[in-house]
């Protein structure tokens, strides 16, 4: 069962990658390489912004803890 889940996850990952590559190719062919590069940089900046704003926390045997409880655990 565990190997079936990993195969499905890998297949979905490949499909997502192929669809992103197809969209990037369409942008490059229709709008030019410069516009495609600008869209890529914008998307990467959105991802980086989301990662920088993500809450900090910690993980222990009970799961992942966020916020005030995470700060209190290390006191």
N, C-alpha and C positions, 0 to 999 in steps of 0.2 A: 504494500500500500504506500509506503514511504517513497519507493522509487517511482511509482506512478505519479505522485504529486510533484516530484522533482522534474519528471519528463513533461508534465503539463505546464509547469512554471517555466521551464526552459523554452517550450514551444511558444508560449505567450510572449516571452521576452524577445524571441526571434521575430515574431510577427510585429510587435511594437517597433522594433528596430527597423524592420523592412518598411513599415508604413512611414516612419519618420524619414528614412532615406528617400522614399518615393516623393514625399511632400517637399523635401529639400531639393530634389532633382527638378520637380515641377516649378518651384520658385526660381531656380537658377535658369531654367529654359525660358520662362515667360517674362521674368522681371530683370534678369541679368544677375551676374554673380555678385555684384556689389550689394544689391537689395537682399539677396539671399544671405550674404554674410551679416548684414545689419540685423536681419530677423534672428539669425542664430545667436548673435551677441546679445540681443535683447532677451531671448529665451534663457540664455545662461545667466544673465544678470537677475532675472526673476527667480531662478532656482537658487542662486547664491543669496539673494535677499531673504528668501524663505528659510534657508538654512541658518542664516545669521539671527533671525527673529524666533527661531524655535526655542521652546522653553528648556531650561537645563534641569536635569534630574539625576537620579541614580537608579541602578537596578540591583536588587538582591534576590534572595530565594523566594520572596513573596511577590515579585513582579517589579515593574517600572514605576517610580514615584516622581511626581513633578511638583514644583512650586514650594510652598511654605513647608510642607512635610519633608521635602528633600533637604531644605536648609536645616531643619530641626534634627534630622537624623545624624548629622555630622557634628552636633554640638556636644 
